[in-house]
C-alpha cells in the first residue's frame, strides 16, 4: 500500500510540475494582452498548481 500511495504522489508532482511549466510558458509568451478575467484565471491556476506541487513533494518526502 505504501508503494502505491508513494507513486500517486510522485505522479501528482510530475503532472503539477508539467502544468506549472506549461502555464508559465503560455503566460510569458503571449503576444496580446489577455482580458482581465483571463489573466486572473491564469494566475489563480498557476498558484493552485504550485500549491499542489508543493503538497505532493511534501507528501512524497514525508513517506520516504
C-alpha positions as CSV (number, residue, x, y, z in Angstrom):
1,X,0.0,0.0,0.0
2,X,2.9,2.4,0.8
3,X,4.3,2.0,-2.7
4,X,1.0,2.7,-4.4
5,X,0.4,5.9,-2.4
6,X,4.0,6.9,-3.0
7,X,3.6,6.5,-6.7
8,X,0.4,8.5,-6.5
9,X,2.2,11.5,-5.0
10,X,5.1,11.1,-7.5
11,X,2.6,11.2,-10.4
12,X,0.8,14.2,-8.9
13,X,4.2,16.0,-8.5
14,X,5.1,15.3,-12.2
15,X,1.8,16.4,-13.5
16,X,1.7,19.5,-11.4
17,X,5.2,20.4,-12.5
18,X,4.3,19.9,-16.1
19,X,1.2,22.1,-15.8
20,X,3.2,24.8,-13.9
21,X,5.8,24.9,-16.7
22,X,3.1,25.0,-19.4
23,X,1.3,27.9,-17.6
24,X,4.5,29.8,-17.2
25,X,5.3,29.3,-20.9
26,X,1.9,30.4,-22.1
27,X,1.8,33.4,-19.7
28,X,5.3,34.6,-20.7
29,X,4.9,34.1,-24.5
30,X,1.5,35.8,-25.0
31,X,1.6,38.1,-28.0
32,X,-1.5,40.0,-26.9
33,X,-2.6,41.3,-23.6
34,X,-5.3,39.0,-22.2
35,X,-8.6,40.2,-20.8
36,X,-8.6,40.9,-17.1
37,X,-10.7,37.9,-16.2
38,X,-8.4,35.5,-18.2
39,X,-5.3,37.0,-16.7
40,X,-6.7,36.5,-13.2
41,X,-7.8,32.9,-14.0
42,X,-4.3,32.1,-15.4
43,X,-2.6,33.3,-12.2
44,X,-5.1,31.5,-10.0
45,X,-4.5,28.3,-11.8
46,X,-0.7,28.8,-11.6
47,X,-0.9,29.4,-7.8
48,X,-3.1,26.4,-7.4
49,X,-0.7,24.2,-9.3
50,X,2.2,25.5,-7.3
51,X,0.4,24.7,-4.1
52,X,-0.4,21.2,-5.5
53,X,3.2,20.7,-6.5
54,X,4.4,21.7,-3.0
55,X,1.9,19.5,-1.3
56,X,2.8,16.5,-3.5
57,X,6.5,16.9,-2.9
58,X,5.9,17.3,0.8
59,X,3.9,14.1,1.0
60,X,6.3,12.3,-1.2
61,X,9.3,13.3,1.1
62,X,7.3,12.6,4.2
63,X,6.5,9.0,3.1
64,X,10.2,8.2,2.4
